[in-house]
Amino acid sequence: MTNTEKIANAKKRIDELERLIKYWNDSDHDEAKIVNFKRNIENKVA
């Protein structure tokens, strides 16, 4: 992979991260930020 390709790939990743940051900072998507994960807790005796 050439340096030009590495720079292009890094720029793509930076652009993706900037879009994600903008999305998460957007107040219109507050309800989408809440994620509920079910937690399964099992009692196991060794």
C-alpha positions in Angstrom: 0.0 0.0 0.0 1.4 3.3 -1.0 1.6 6.4 1.2 -1.1 8.0 -1.0 -3.4 5.1 -0.4 -2.7 5.2 3.3 -3.5 8.9 3.4 -6.7 8.4 1.4 -7.9 5.6 3.8 -7.1 7.7 6.9 -9.0 10.6 5.4 -12.0 8.3 4.9 -11.9 7.2 8.5 -11.6 10.8 9.7 -14.6 11.8 7.6 -16.6 8.8 9.0 -15.7 9.8 12.6 -16.6 13.4 12.0 -20.0 12.4 10.6 -20.6 10.2 13.7 -19.6 13.0 16.1 -22.0 15.4 14.3 -24.7 12.8 14.5 -24.3 12.1 18.2 -24.1 15.9 18.9 -27.3 16.5 17.0 -30.0 17.2 19.6 -32.7 15.8 17.2 -31.4 12.3 17.8 -31.5 12.3 21.6 -33.9 9.4 21.8 -31.6 7.4 19.6 -28.7 7.7 22.0 -30.5 5.6 24.7 -29.8 1.9 24.3 -31.1 -0.6 26.8 -29.2 -3.8 27.0 -30.7 -6.8 28.8 -28.3 -8.2 31.3 -28.5 -11.9 32.1 -27.1 -12.6 35.5 -26.8 -16.2 36.4 -25.9 -17.5 39.9 -23.4 -20.2 39.5 -21.7 -22.2 42.3 -18.3 -23.4 41.7 
